[in-house]
Amino acid sequence: MAGHEQHTWSSSRIRKDWRLNERHYGALQGQHKNDPLLKEKYGEAELMHWRRSMYGRPPAMDVTHEHYQEGAPRTENLQDCQKRVVQCWEDSIAPSLFDEENLPIPPSDRTIIVVAHANTLRTLMAHFDDVPDDQVQDIFVPNSVPILYRFKTETRKLISVKLESGYGDSHARWMLSSENHHAINKALSGGGTLTRALFDAIDHNGDREVTGLELEMGLKELRQDNYADCVVMGVAEEISRQLGPNERMHYAEFERRTRQACDNLTFKHLNPEDKVVSEEAGWY
């Protein structure tokens, strides 16, 4: 909890809350999602339902599970995760943002950074943006990229107008560095990192088509690329989530979708009242 000046930050104000933990996957906890034994036991369709739906809940773990902890959930669906995250917002984060006294920065200029896992942040964003349950799985949460929500202190209401996104309208704004933008443009250019990693390494038969499952596996190649950037990874993962495991996509369609996703990261989506603090850094 701090203001925008460096001297207002202090590690003494870092607060931990178990309700911001990643979603609990029950008996599947600690296992790799692409483990062939899991697919053989439960079936790919059921595993995908547990991972991507709001209400799919994996089998509960029992006391013999290596990751069992007394008092912790034994399994969760995304809705369970959202309930505890929203509760944390309402009784801990929001009061610290709007009400708490004896801090260096007044509430009118105060910033709180919530650091958590993708599912945790996805459910909180769904709460802020009133996202229907069947679209929560589509919320895009790039790794290590700050996502900004601005509130009016007096009303505690969001003040940024909603912009169109892949899951509907959203108040969210990404804070992208110039390095982020450069990496994306490079990755989306002809023969760039993104297309090379996800097609040249996968399309061994040369038909210029891949399935959703092949795209997901191709992300492993991208993670090993020295030029890969967290936002580039995010764009690739967004495309991968849009495909079913056996659905096929041609190279040209993949390029079109990546360019469309990239368009959402540019300055043209700033609100008229928003100001670019540093165009070189890409913050707003």
KEKE-3310 file (N, C-alpha, C; in steps of 0.2 Angstrom, whole numbers, plus 5000, padded with zeros to 4 digits):
npx = (5004:5004:5009:5013:5026:5042:5048:5037:5035:5035:5041:5036:5022:5017:5005:4999:4987:4978:4967:4970:4977:4981:4969:4962:4965:4961:4961:4969:4979:4996:4999:5004:4996:4995:4998:4998:4993:4983:4974:4970:4963:4953:4948:4950:4940:4933:4943:4946:4934:4934:4945:4942:4928:4916:4910:4915:4922:4936:4939:4939:4953:4960:4965:4977:4983:4998:4999:4990:4982:4977:4962:4963:4955:4948:4945:4941:4930:4930:4921:4921:4933:4932:4923:4930:4940:4933:4928:4940:4943:4933:4933:4946:4956:4949:4945:4958:4962:4952:4949:4958:4968:4983:4993:5006:5001:4987:4970:4964:4975:4981:4988:4986:4994:4990:4996:4995:4989:4985:4971:4966:4967:4959:4946:4944:4944:4933:4923:4924:4921:4909:4907:4899:4896:4899:4909:4920:4931:4937:4944:4958:4974:4989:5005:5015:5012:5006:4989:4978:4966:4955:4948:4936:4938:4928:4916:4919:4918:4922:4931:4936:4931:4922:4931:4930:4933:4940:4931:4920:4915:4927:4934:4948:4965:4981:4997:5010:5027:5040:5048:5039:5030:5039:5043:5032:5028:5039:5038:5026:5029:5033:5039:5042:5046:5034:5027:5036:5040:5027:5023:5033:5040:5030:5022:5026:5022:5020:5008:5003:4994:4987:4982:4971:4977:4990:4994:4994:5004:5014:5017:5027:5038:5039:5042:5055:5062:5074:5070:5057:5043:5034:5021:5020:5019:5007:4998:4999:4994:4981:4976:4977:4968:4956:4953:4947:4953:4954:4951:4955:4967:4972:4988:4987:4975:4979:4989:4980:4973:4982:4987:4975:4973:4985:4981:4974:4983:4988:4991:4980:4968:4967:4958:4949:4951:4962:4980:4995:5009:5022:5027:5037:5039:5027:5016:5001)
npy = (4994:5010:5026:5034:5038:5033:5033:5030:5017:5002:4987:4983:4985:4975:4962:4946:4934:4920:4918:4923:4913:4901:4892:4877:4861:4849:4831:4831:4840:4846:4838:4836:4844:4839:4826:4809:4799:4804:4809:4796:4791:4800:4806:4817:4826:4828:4833:4845:4851:4853:4861:4873:4877:4886:4879:4866:4854:4846:4829:4827:4828:4816:4812:4805:4811:4818:4832:4836:4847:4851:4859:4866:4869:4854:4852:4863:4873:4885:4895:4893:4897:4911:4916:4916:4925:4937:4940:4942:4954:4963:4963:4966:4971:4982:4990:4994:5001:5012:5017:5015:5023:5032:5030:5034:5039:5047:5041:5046:5046:5034:5018:5000:4985:4970:4954:4939:4923:4917:4912:4917:4931:4932:4929:4939:4950:4947:4949:4963:4968:4963:4950:4937:4921:4910:4916:4919:4910:4915:4926:4936:4935:4940:4935:4943:4956:4971:4975:4987:4995:5008:5018:5029:5038:5043:5037:5024:5018:5011:5021:5021:5020:5007:4996:4986:4969:4952:4945:4952:4968:4978:4987:4986:4991:4988:4989:4992:4990:4998:4988:4977:4981:4981:4968:4961:4966:4962:4948:4946:4949:4945:4928:4929:4927:4922:4915:4907:4898:4892:4887:4882:4874:4864:4861:4848:4841:4850:4856:4868:4869:4868:4860:4864:4857:4855:4868:4871:4863:4868:4880:4877:4877:4890:4896:4892:4900:4913:4926:4926:4935:4940:4945:4942:4928:4928:4932:4921:4911:4915:4913:4900:4896:4898:4888:4872:4856:4847:4855:4863:4875:4886:4893:4906:4911:4910:4920:4931:4931:4934:4946:4953:4952:4958:4971:4976:4980:4993:5011:5017:5014:5021:5030:5046:5055:5049:5051:5050:5045:5042:5041:5034:5023:5018:5018:5021)
npz = (5000:4995:4988:4972:4973:4976:4989:4997:4998:5007:5014:5026:5025:5017:5015:5018:5013:5014:5006:4993:4987:4974:4965:4971:4966:4971:4971:4960:4963:4961:4950:4933:4920:4908:4909:4904:4911:4918:4909:4904:4914:4918:4906:4892:4890:4902:4910:4904:4906:4920:4922:4914:4916:4925:4935:4936:4946:4952:4958:4976:4987:4998:5015:5013:5003:4996:4997:5006:5018:5034:5037:5025:5009:5001:4988:4974:4963:4950:4954:4968:4971:4967:4977:4989:4986:4982:4995:5002:4995:4999:5013:5017:5007:5000:5011:5015:5005:5003:5016:5027:5040:5045:5036:5024:5012:5007:5005:4993:4984:4984:4981:4979:4977:4971:4972:4964:4959:4942:4941:4953:4951:4939:4943:4952:4943:4936:4945:4946:4933:4931:4924:4915:4921:4912:4904:4911:4911:4900:4902:4900:4907:4908:4912:4924:4921:4926:4929:4928:4939:4941:4954:4961:4975:4984:4980:4978:4966:4950:4939:4926:4909:4901:4890:4875:4876:4875:4883:4884:4890:4899:4913:4914:4912:4904:4910:4901:4896:4886:4881:4881:4871:4860:4860:4856:4844:4837:4838:4831:4818:4801:4801:4814:4832:4838:4828:4823:4834:4837:4825:4816:4824:4826:4816:4808:4796:4787:4783:4787:4797:4814:4829:4844:4855:4850:4849:4863:4868:4860:4866:4876:4868:4865:4878:4880:4871:4869:4866:4870:4878:4892:4889:4875:4877:4884:4874:4865:4873:4875:4862:4861:4871:4865:4856:4854:4860:4849:4838:4823:4816:4803:4798:4793:4799:4812:4812:4810:4821:4831:4828:4830:4844:4848:4845:4855:4864:4862:4862:4857:4864:4875:4888:4884:4895:4901:4905:4897:4906:4903:4887:4882:4891:4891:4900:4908)
capx = (5000:5008:5008:5017:5033:5046:5049:5031:5034:5039:5040:5032:5015:5015:5001:4998:4980:4977:4961:4973:4980:4978:4963:4964:4963:4959:4965:4974:4984:5003:5001:5005:4989:4996:5000:4994:4989:4977:4969:4968:4959:4947:4946:4952:4934:4932:4949:4945:4928:4937:4950:4939:4921:4915:4907:4918:4926:4939:4938:4942:4959:4959:4971:4983:4987:5004:4998:4984:4983:4972:4959:4963:4950:4950:4944:4938:4929:4932:4916:4923:4939:4930:4920:4935:4944:4929:4928:4946:4943:4928:4934:4953:4959:4945:4946:4964:4962:4948:4947:4963:4972:4990:4998:5010:4998:4979:4966:4963:4981:4984:4989:4987:4996:4987:5000:4992:4989:4980:4964:4964:4966:4954:4940:4943:4943:4926:4919:4925:4918:4902:4907:4895:4900:4901:4914:4925:4937:4940:4947:4965:4978:4996:5010:5019:5010:5001:4983:4976:4959:4955:4942:4934:4938:4922:4910:4921:4916:4927:4930:4938:4926:4924:4933:4929:4939:4938:4926:4915:4918:4931:4937:4955:4970:4987:5003:5015:5033:5042:5050:5033:5028:5044:5044:5026:5029:5044:5035:5020:5031:5034:5044:5044:5046:5028:5025:5041:5039:5021:5021:5039:5042:5025:5020:5031:5020:5020:5001:5002:4988:4988:4976:4972:4981:4996:4996:4996:5011:5019:5019:5033:5044:5040:5045:5062:5065:5077:5066:5050:5041:5028:5015:5020:5017:5000:4995:4999:4990:4974:4974:4977:4962:4950:4953:4946:4959:4955:4950:4961:4968:4977:4993:4984:4970:4983:4992:4975:4970:4987:4987:4969:4975:4990:4978:4971:4988:4990:4989:4973:4963:4967:4952:4951:4953:4968:4986:5001:5014:5028:5025:5042:5038:5021:5012:4995)
capy = (5000:5016:5031:5033:5040:5027:5033:5028:5010:4999:4980:4982:4985:4969:4958:4940:4932:4914:4918:4924:4907:4898:4888:4870:4856:4842:4825:4832:4844:4844:4834:4840:4844:4835:4819:4804:4794:4808:4808:4790:4789:4804:4808:4823:4831:4829:4837:4852:4854:4855:4867:4879:4879:4890:4875:4860:4853:4839:4825:4830:4824:4814:4814:4802:4814:4821:4839:4837:4851:4851:4866:4869:4866:4848:4854:4869:4875:4892:4899:4893:4902:4918:4918:4918:4931:4943:4941:4946:4961:4967:4964:4967:4975:4988:4995:4997:5006:5017:5019:5014:5029:5032:5028:5040:5042:5047:5036:5049:5045:5027:5012:4994:4980:4963:4949:4932:4918:4919:4910:4921:4937:4931:4929:4946:4954:4945:4953:4971:4969:4959:4945:4931:4915:4906:4919:4920:4907:4918:4932:4936:4937:4939:4934:4948:4962:4974:4976:4993:4997:5015:5019:5035:5036:5045:5033:5018:5015:5011:5027:5020:5018:5000:4995:4980:4964:4946:4942:4957:4975:4978:4993:4985:4993:4985:4994:4989:4994:4999:4982:4973:4982:4979:4961:4959:4968:4957:4941:4945:4951:4939:4924:4931:4922:4918:4911:4901:4894:4889:4883:4879:4868:4860:4859:4844:4839:4856:4858:4874:4869:4865:4859:4867:4853:4856:4875:4871:4860:4873:4885:4875:4879:4897:4897:4891:4905:4918:4932:4926:4940:4938:4947:4937:4922:4929:4932:4914:4907:4917:4910:4893:4894:4899:4882:4865:4852:4844:4860:4865:4882:4887:4898:4913:4912:4911:4927:4936:4932:4937:4953:4956:4952:4964:4978:4978:4982:4999:5017:5020:5012:5025:5035:5053:5058:5046:5054:5045:5048:5042:5037:5029:5018:5015:5018:5026)
capz = (5000:4994:4983:4966:4974:4978:4996:5001:4998:5013:5015:5032:5023:5013:5019:5015:5014:5011:5001:4987:4985:4968:4965:4974:4961:4974:4970:4955:4965:4960:4945:4927:4917:4902:4911:4900:4915:4920:4903:4903:4920:4918:4900:4891:4890:4909:4913:4901:4910:4927:4921:4911:4917:4932:4940:4936:4952:4952:4964:4982:4989:5005:5020:5011:4998:4999:4998:5011:5024:5038:5036:5018:5005:4998:4981:4972:4956:4950:4958:4975:4972:4967:4983:4994:4983:4983:5002:5003:4993:5003:5020:5018:5002:4999:5017:5015:4999:5004:5023:5032:5042:5047:5030:5021:5007:5008:5001:4986:4980:4986:4976:4982:4972:4973:4968:4965:4953:4936:4942:4958:4948:4934:4947:4955:4937:4934:4950:4945:4927:4930:4919:4916:4923:4906:4901:4916:4909:4894:4904:4899:4913:4906:4917:4926:4918:4930:4927:4932:4940:4945:4958:4964:4982:4987:4978:4978:4960:4945:4935:4919:4905:4899:4884:4873:4877:4873:4887:4885:4891:4905:4915:4915:4908:4906:4910:4896:4895:4879:4879:4880:4864:4855:4859:4853:4837:4834:4838:4826:4811:4797:4803:4821:4837:4840:4823:4822:4840:4837:4819:4813:4828:4827:4809:4805:4790:4782:4780:4790:4802:4821:4833:4850:4859:4848:4851:4870:4868:4857:4871:4879:4864:4866:4884:4879:4866:4873:4864:4872:4883:4896:4885:4870:4880:4885:4867:4863:4878:4873:4856:4863:4875:4861:4852:4857:4859:4842:4833:4819:4814:4798:4799:4791:4804:4818:4812:4810:4828:4835:4827:4834:4851:4849:4844:4862:4869:4860:4865:4854:4868:4881:4888:4883:4901:4904:4902:4896:4910:4899:4881:4880:4895:4889:4906:4908)
cpx = (5004:5005:5012:5024:5036:5047:5043:5030:5038:5036:5036:5024:5013:5011:4999:4991:4979:4972:4964:4977:4977:4973:4966:4961:4962:4964:4970:4980:4992:5004:5001:4998:4990:4998:4995:4990:4982:4971:4966:4962:4953:4944:4948:4946:4933:4937:4948:4939:4930:4941:4946:4932:4921:4913:4910:4923:4929:4938:4942:4948:4957:4965:4977:4986:4993:5004:4992:4986:4977:4969:4959:4957:4952:4949:4941:4936:4931:4927:4918:4929:4937:4927:4925:4939:4940:4928:4934:4946:4938:4930:4942:4956:4955:4946:4953:4965:4958:4948:4953:4967:4979:4995:5000:5006:4990:4976:4965:4969:4984:4983:4990:4989:4994:4991:4997:4993:4984:4973:4961:4962:4960:4947:4938:4941:4935:4921:4919:4921:4911:4902:4903:4899:4903:4907:4920:4932:4940:4944:4955:4969:4985:5000:5014:5018:5005:4995:4980:4968:4959:4948:4942:4933:4931:4916:4912:4919:4922:4926:4933:4933:4927:4926:4931:4935:4936:4933:4920:4918:4922:4934:4945:4959:4977:4992:5009:5021:5035:5045:5045:5031:5033:5044:5037:5026:5034:5041:5030:5023:5032:5040:5046:5044:5040:5026:5030:5040:5033:5019:5027:5041:5036:5023:5025:5029:5020:5014:4999:4995:4990:4982:4977:4977:4989:4999:4998:5003:5016:5021:5026:5039:5045:5043:5053:5066:5068:5073:5059:5049:5035:5021:5015:5017:5009:4996:4994:4994:4983:4972:4973:4970:4956:4949:4951:4952:4960:4953:4956:4961:4973:4982:4990:4979:4974:4986:4986:4973:4976:4988:4981:4970:4980:4987:4975:4976:4991:4988:4982:4967:4963:4960:4954:4954:4960:4974:4991:5007:5021:5027:5031:5042:5032:5016:5006:4991)
cpy = (5006:5021:5029:5035:5034:5027:5031:5021:5007:4991:4978:4982:4980:4964:4952:4938:4925:4913:4920:4919:4905:4893:4881:4865:4849:4837:4826:4837:4842:4840:4838:4839:4840:4828:4814:4800:4798:4808:4801:4788:4793:4806:4815:4828:4833:4834:4844:4855:4857:4861:4873:4881:4883:4885:4868:4859:4846:4835:4827:4825:4822:4815:4810:4805:4818:4829:4841:4842:4852:4859:4869:4866:4859:4848:4860:4869:4882:4897:4899:4897:4909:4920:4920:4924:4937:4945:4945:4953:4965:4968:4966:4972:4982:4993:4998:5002:5012:5021:5019:5021:5027:5029:5034:5043:5042:5043:5039:5047:5038:5022:5006:4989:4973:4958:4942:4928:4920:4918:4915:4928:4937:4932:4936:4951:4953:4949:4960:4972:4966:4954:4939:4925:4911:4910:4921:4916:4910:4925:4931:4939:4936:4939:4940:4955:4966:4976:4981:4994:5003:5016:5026:5034:5037:5040:5026:5014:5016:5017:5026:5018:5011:5000:4987:4975:4957:4942:4947:4964:4975:4985:4992:4989:4990:4990:4990:4993:4994:4992:4977:4974:4980:4972:4958:4960:4963:4950:4940:4947:4944:4934:4926:4926:4918:4913:4905:4896:4889:4885:4879:4873:4863:4857:4855:4842:4844:4858:4864:4875:4866:4864:4863:4864:4855:4863:4875:4868:4864:4878:4883:4877:4886:4899:4896:4896:4911:4925:4932:4931:4938:4939:4943:4931:4922:4929:4925:4910:4909:4914:4903:4891:4895:4893:4876:4861:4849:4849:4862:4872:4882:4893:4905:4915:4914:4918:4932:4937:4935:4944:4957:4957:4957:4971:4980:4980:4989:5005:5019:5018:5016:5029:5042:5057:5055:5050:5049:5049:5048:5038:5032:5023:5014:5014:5023:5025)
cpz = (5000:4989:4977:4967:4978:4986:5000:5001:5004:5013:5021:5031:5018:5018:5015:5017:5010:5005:4994:4984:4978:4970:4967:4969:4964:4973:4964:4957:4964:4954:4938:4923:4911:4903:4908:4904:4918:4915:4902:4909:4920:4912:4899:4892:4897:4912:4910:4905:4917:4927:4919:4913:4924:4937:4941:4942:4952:4958:4970:4984:4996:5009:5018:5006:5000:5000:5002:5016:5027:5038:5030:5014:5002:4990:4980:4965:4956:4954:4966:4976:4972:4974:4988:4992:4984:4990:5004:5001:4997:5010:5022:5013:5001:5005:5017:5010:5001:5011:5028:5034:5044:5042:5027:5016:5008:5003:4994:4981:4981:4981:4980:4976:4974:4968:4970:4959:4948:4938:4947:4955:4943:4938:4950:4949:4935:4938:4948:4938:4926:4924:4920:4917:4917:4902:4905:4914:4903:4896:4904:4904:4911:4912:4918:4923:4922:4926:4931:4933:4944:4948:4960:4971:4986:4986:4978:4971:4955:4940:4928:4915:4903:4892:4881:4874:4874:4877:4888:4886:4898:4906:4916:4910:4910:4906:4907:4896:4888:4877:4878:4873:4859:4854:4855:4846:4833:4833:4832:4819:4807:4799:4810:4826:4838:4834:4822:4828:4839:4831:4816:4817:4829:4821:4805:4798:4785:4780:4783:4794:4809:4824:4840:4855:4857:4849:4858:4871:4865:4861:4875:4875:4865:4872:4884:4875:4870:4871:4867:4878:4886:4892:4879:4872:4881:4879:4865:4867:4876:4867:4857:4867:4871:4857:4857:4856:4852:4836:4829:4817:4809:4800:4798:4796:4811:4818:4813:4818:4833:4834:4830:4841:4853:4849:4851:4866:4867:4863:4863:4859:4875:4881:4887:4889:4904:4901:4902:4900:4906:4893:4880:4885:4894:4895:4905:4914)
residu = (MET:ALA:GLY:HIS:GLU:GLN:HIS:THR:TRP:SER:SER:SER:ARG:ILE:ARG:LYS:ASP:TRP:ARG:LEU:ASN:GLU:ARG:HIS:TYR:GLY:ALA:LEU:GLN:GLY:GLN:HIS:LYS:ASN:ASP:PRO:LEU:LEU:LYS:GLU:LYS:TYR:GLY:GLU:ALA:GLU:LEU:MET:HIS:TRP:ARG:ARG:SER:MET:TYR:GLY:ARG:PRO:PRO:ALA:MET:ASP:VAL:THR:HIS:GLU:HIS:TYR:GLN:GLU:GLY:ALA:PRO:ARG:THR:GLU:ASN:LEU:GLN:ASP:CYS:GLN:LYS:ARG:VAL:VAL:GLN:CYS:TRP:GLU:ASP:SER:ILE:ALA:PRO:SER:LEU:PHE:ASP:GLU:GLU:ASN:LEU:PRO:ILE:PRO:PRO:SER:ASP:ARG:THR:ILE:ILE:VAL:VAL:ALA:HIS:ALA:ASN:THR:LEU:ARG:THR:LEU:MET:ALA:HIS:PHE:ASP:ASP:VAL:PRO:ASP:ASP:GLN:VAL:GLN:ASP:ILE:PHE:VAL:PRO:ASN:SER:VAL:PRO:ILE:LEU:TYR:ARG:PHE:LYS:THR:GLU:THR:ARG:LYS:LEU:ILE:SER:VAL:LYS:LEU:GLU:SER:GLY:TYR:GLY:ASP:SER:HIS:ALA:ARG:TRP:MET:LEU:SER:SER:GLU:ASN:HIS:HIS:ALA:ILE:ASN:LYS:ALA:LEU:SER:GLY:GLY:GLY:THR:LEU:THR:ARG:ALA:LEU:PHE:ASP:ALA:ILE:ASP:HIS:ASN:GLY:ASP:ARG:GLU:VAL:THR:GLY:LEU:GLU:LEU:GLU:MET:GLY:LEU:LYS:GLU:LEU:ARG:GLN:ASP:ASN:TYR:ALA:ASP:CYS:VAL:VAL:MET:GLY:VAL:ALA:GLU:GLU:ILE:SER:ARG:GLN:LEU:GLY:PRO:ASN:GLU:ARG:MET:HIS:TYR:ALA:GLU:PHE:GLU:ARG:ARG:THR:ARG:GLN:ALA:CYS:ASP:ASN:LEU:THR:PHE:LYS:HIS:LEU:ASN:PRO:GLU:ASP:LYS:VAL:VAL:SER:GLU:GLU:ALA:GLY:TRP:TYR)
# end
